[in-house]
């Protein structure tokens, strides 16, 4: 994994917090990320740095300066009412989490997972052109909801999706990249459908890349990720009865048909899988 955060600056209110941060500093050093401890909130503004503090006032000041900040709440430390990311056990925090906090502040998409042939990351507005190329094929829209009417509308939808879905759930539908070339070949991930209790698996693979086992490779990896990262114990998916390739894939992945349901005047087969 390539880390976007290159330095961690810890601004501590007192020396009492120091023992909590030493395990983290050792982890950072192993990953080649520098770390320093300061006592003043007048820290230098560094573009590739994440700031960690146990002081609410300092955290607010850093955030006001547009700097990515993580609150460290321990014992009688100050609260952080205005800070989005706060941890209690800093010694248990891993470097991957710090990098994700930094990326969220800097609007850099999270890298989700990697398979033998593909990379999966969060969707960005820059993916819109590729999505329109994929969705223009009638074999795609036959079984999948269409994109927005215009690229501008789809870009606006993605901006809101990043803000409302990725930030709230920390999962969603992601972008699939062909590892060899870096091109966008589809989308896959989890969604939360209104009226249902289980997270829902969904995927779209562009027509030029179909028939290569990519959907099985990607969906299998995502299901494992859902179990390990989010502790999902069951997932569902809805498939149109005439979508035979997806039904075959679901059976191969271990899904079992439960019932038929109606959504938006369409009949679907509801399938579930225990993870």
C-alpha positions as CSV (number, residue, x, y, z in Angstrom):
1,X,0.0,0.0,0.0
2,X,1.2,3.5,-0.8
3,X,0.6,5.9,2.0
4,X,-0.3,9.5,1.2
5,X,0.4,10.7,4.7
6,X,4.2,11.2,5.0
7,X,4.5,12.7,8.5
8,X,2.5,12.6,11.8
9,X,2.9,15.6,14.1
10,X,1.7,15.0,17.7
11,X,0.8,18.1,19.7
12,X,0.4,17.1,23.3
13,X,-1.0,19.2,26.1
14,X,1.3,17.6,28.7
15,X,3.8,14.9,29.1
16,X,1.2,12.6,30.5
17,X,0.1,11.6,27.0
18,X,3.6,10.6,25.9
19,X,3.5,7.0,27.0
20,X,0.4,6.4,24.9
21,X,2.0,7.6,21.7
22,X,5.3,5.7,21.7
23,X,3.8,2.4,20.3
24,X,2.3,4.4,17.4
25,X,5.6,6.2,16.7
26,X,7.3,2.8,16.4
27,X,4.6,1.7,13.9
28,X,5.1,4.8,11.9
29,X,8.9,4.4,11.7
30,X,8.5,0.8,10.4
31,X,6.4,2.2,7.6
32,X,8.9,4.9,6.7
33,X,6.6,7.7,8.1
34,X,8.3,10.4,10.2
35,X,6.8,11.5,13.5
36,X,7.5,14.4,15.9
37,X,6.1,15.5,19.2
38,X,5.4,19.2,19.8
39,X,4.0,21.2,22.7
40,X,2.7,24.2,20.9
41,X,-0.4,24.5,18.6
42,X,1.7,26.8,16.4
43,X,2.8,23.8,14.4
44,X,4.2,24.3,10.8
45,X,1.6,23.7,8.1
46,X,2.8,20.7,6.2
47,X,0.8,19.5,3.2
48,X,1.4,15.7,3.7
49,X,1.2,15.7,7.5
50,X,-1.5,14.5,9.8
51,X,-1.8,16.2,13.2
52,X,-2.8,14.4,16.4
53,X,-3.6,16.3,19.6
54,X,-5.1,15.7,23.0
55,X,-6.3,19.3,23.3
56,X,-9.7,20.4,22.1
57,X,-8.7,24.0,21.6
58,X,-5.6,23.0,19.6
59,X,-7.6,20.6,17.5
60,X,-10.1,23.3,16.6
61,X,-7.3,25.8,15.8
62,X,-5.6,23.2,13.5
63,X,-8.8,22.4,11.7
64,X,-9.5,26.1,11.2
65,X,-6.2,26.4,9.5
66,X,-7.4,23.6,7.1
67,X,-5.0,21.0,8.5
68,X,-6.1,17.3,8.9
69,X,-6.4,16.6,12.6
70,X,-7.2,13.5,14.7
71,X,-8.3,14.0,18.3
72,X,-6.7,11.8,21.0
73,X,-9.1,11.2,23.9
74,X,-7.5,9.6,26.9
75,X,-8.6,9.5,30.6
76,X,-9.4,13.2,31.5
77,X,-8.3,14.7,28.2
78,X,-10.4,17.4,26.7
79,X,-13.4,16.6,24.5
80,X,-13.5,17.3,20.8
81,X,-17.0,18.5,19.9
82,X,-16.0,20.0,16.5
83,X,-13.6,17.3,15.3
84,X,-14.8,14.5,13.0
85,X,-12.2,11.9,13.9
86,X,-11.3,11.0,17.5
87,X,-9.7,7.9,19.0
88,X,-9.3,6.7,22.6
89,X,-6.7,4.0,22.3
90,X,-4.0,5.6,20.3
91,X,-1.6,2.7,20.9
92,X,-4.0,0.3,19.1
93,X,-4.4,2.6,16.0
94,X,-2.7,1.3,12.9
95,X,-1.0,3.3,10.1
96,X,-3.7,2.3,7.6
97,X,-6.3,4.1,9.7
98,X,-4.2,7.2,10.0
99,X,-3.7,7.3,6.3
100,X,-7.4,7.0,5.7
101,X,-8.1,9.9,8.1
102,X,-5.6,12.0,6.2
103,X,-7.1,11.0,2.8
104,X,-10.6,11.9,4.0
105,X,-9.5,15.4,5.0
106,X,-7.6,15.8,1.7
107,X,-10.4,14.4,-0.5
108,X,-8.2,11.5,-1.6
109,X,-10.1,8.3,-2.3
110,X,-9.4,5.3,0.0
111,X,-7.8,2.2,-1.5
112,X,-10.1,-0.6,-0.6
113,X,-8.6,-3.9,-1.7
114,X,-6.5,-5.5,-4.4
115,X,-7.2,-8.8,-6.3
116,X,-4.9,-10.7,-8.7
117,X,-6.0,-8.5,-11.7
118,X,-7.8,-5.6,-10.2
119,X,-7.7,-2.7,-7.8
120,X,-10.7,-1.4,-6.0
121,X,-10.9,2.1,-4.6
122,X,-13.4,4.7,-3.7
123,X,-15.1,6.4,-6.6
124,X,-14.1,9.9,-7.7
125,X,-15.7,12.5,-9.9
126,X,-12.9,11.8,-12.4
127,X,-14.5,8.4,-13.0
128,X,-17.6,9.8,-14.6
129,X,-16.3,9.7,-18.2
130,X,-15.4,6.1,-17.8
131,X,-18.8,5.2,-16.3
132,X,-20.6,6.8,-19.2
133,X,-18.6,4.7,-21.6
134,X,-19.4,1.5,-19.7
135,X,-23.1,2.3,-19.2
136,X,-23.7,3.3,-22.9
137,X,-23.8,-0.4,-23.8
138,X,-27.4,-1.8,-23.8
139,X,-26.3,-5.0,-22.2
140,X,-25.4,-3.0,-19.1
141,X,-28.5,-0.9,-18.7
142,X,-30.7,-3.9,-19.4
143,X,-30.2,-5.1,-15.8
144,X,-28.8,-2.0,-14.1
145,X,-30.1,1.4,-13.2
146,X,-29.0,4.1,-15.6
147,X,-26.7,6.9,-14.7
148,X,-27.8,10.5,-14.5
149,X,-29.0,12.2,-17.7
150,X,-25.8,14.3,-18.0
151,X,-22.2,14.0,-16.8
152,X,-22.6,17.1,-14.8
153,X,-25.5,15.6,-12.9
154,X,-23.6,12.4,-12.3
155,X,-20.6,14.3,-11.0
156,X,-22.9,16.2,-8.6
157,X,-24.4,12.8,-7.4
158,X,-20.9,11.4,-6.8
159,X,-19.8,14.4,-4.8
160,X,-22.8,14.0,-2.6
161,X,-22.3,10.2,-2.4
162,X,-18.7,10.7,-1.2
163,X,-19.9,13.2,1.5
164,X,-23.0,11.3,2.6
165,X,-22.2,7.6,2.1
166,X,-18.5,7.1,2.3
167,X,-18.1,9.5,5.2
168,X,-21.1,8.1,7.1
169,X,-20.9,4.3,6.4
170,X,-17.2,4.1,5.4
171,X,-18.3,1.7,2.7
172,X,-20.3,1.9,-0.4
173,X,-20.1,1.1,-4.1
174,X,-16.5,1.5,-5.3
175,X,-14.6,1.8,-8.6
176,X,-12.8,-1.2,-10.2
177,X,-9.6,-0.6,-12.0
178,X,-7.8,-3.0,-14.3
179,X,-4.4,-3.3,-12.6
180,X,-2.3,-3.7,-15.7
181,X,-3.5,-0.4,-17.3
182,X,-5.2,1.5,-14.5
183,X,-8.4,1.9,-16.6
184,X,-11.8,1.9,-15.0
185,X,-13.7,-1.3,-15.9
186,X,-16.7,-1.3,-13.5
187,X,-18.1,-0.8,-10.1
188,X,-18.8,-3.0,-7.1
189,X,-19.4,-2.9,-3.4
190,X,-22.1,-2.7,-0.7
191,X,-25.2,-0.6,-0.4
192,X,-28.0,-0.2,2.1
193,X,-31.4,-0.6,0.5
194,X,-34.3,1.1,2.3
195,X,-36.7,-1.4,3.9
196,X,-34.0,-4.2,4.2
197,X,-31.8,-5.1,7.1
198,X,-28.8,-6.6,5.3
199,X,-26.0,-4.9,3.4
200,X,-26.5,-5.5,-0.3
201,X,-23.8,-6.7,-2.8
202,X,-23.9,-5.1,-6.2
203,X,-21.6,-5.0,-9.2
204,X,-21.2,-3.8,-12.8
205,X,-18.5,-5.0,-15.1
206,X,-18.0,-3.3,-18.5
207,X,-18.8,-5.5,-21.5
208,X,-15.2,-5.7,-22.9
209,X,-14.1,-7.3,-19.6
210,X,-17.0,-9.7,-19.2
211,X,-16.5,-13.5,-19.6
212,X,-13.1,-13.4,-17.9
213,X,-14.1,-14.4,-14.4
214,X,-13.6,-10.8,-13.1
215,X,-17.0,-10.5,-11.5
216,X,-16.3,-13.7,-9.4
217,X,-12.8,-12.5,-8.5
218,X,-14.1,-9.1,-7.4
219,X,-17.2,-10.1,-5.6
220,X,-15.5,-12.9,-3.8
221,X,-12.9,-10.5,-2.5
222,X,-15.5,-7.9,-1.5
223,X,-17.5,-10.5,0.4
224,X,-14.4,-11.5,2.3
225,X,-13.6,-7.8,2.9
226,X,-17.1,-7.2,4.3
227,X,-16.7,-10.0,6.8
228,X,-13.2,-9.0,7.9
229,X,-13.5,-5.2,7.8
230,X,-17.1,-4.6,8.7
231,X,-18.0,-7.9,10.5
232,X,-20.9,-8.5,8.2
233,X,-22.4,-11.9,9.0
234,X,-24.9,-12.0,6.2
235,X,-25.4,-10.1,2.9
236,X,-28.1,-10.0,0.3
237,X,-28.4,-9.2,-3.4
238,X,-31.4,-8.5,-5.7
239,X,-31.3,-9.9,-9.2
240,X,-33.8,-9.7,-12.1
241,X,-35.1,-13.2,-12.9
242,X,-34.0,-12.9,-16.5
243,X,-30.4,-11.9,-15.5
244,X,-29.1,-15.5,-15.8
245,X,-25.4,-14.6,-15.7
246,X,-25.8,-12.8,-12.4
247,X,-27.9,-15.6,-10.9
248,X,-25.2,-18.1,-11.9
249,X,-22.6,-16.0,-10.3
250,X,-24.6,-15.7,-7.1
251,X,-24.9,-19.4,-6.9
252,X,-21.2,-19.8,-7.5
253,X,-20.5,-17.3,-4.7
254,X,-22.8,-19.3,-2.3
255,X,-25.9,-17.2,-2.3
256,X,-29.3,-18.9,-1.8
257,X,-32.6,-17.6,-3.3
258,X,-35.1,-16.6,-0.5
259,X,-38.1,-15.0,-2.2
260,X,-39.3,-12.7,-4.9
261,X,-39.8,-9.0,-4.1
262,X,-41.0,-6.0,-6.0
263,X,-38.9,-2.8,-6.2
264,X,-39.8,0.2,-8.4
265,X,-42.4,-1.9,-10.4
266,X,-39.8,-4.6,-11.0
267,X,-39.8,-8.2,-9.7
268,X,-36.4,-9.4,-8.3
269,X,-35.1,-12.5,-6.8
270,X,-33.8,-11.8,-3.3
271,X,-30.7,-14.0,-2.5
272,X,-28.8,-14.1,0.8
273,X,-25.4,-15.5,1.9
274,X,-23.9,-16.2,5.3
275,X,-20.3,-14.9,5.6
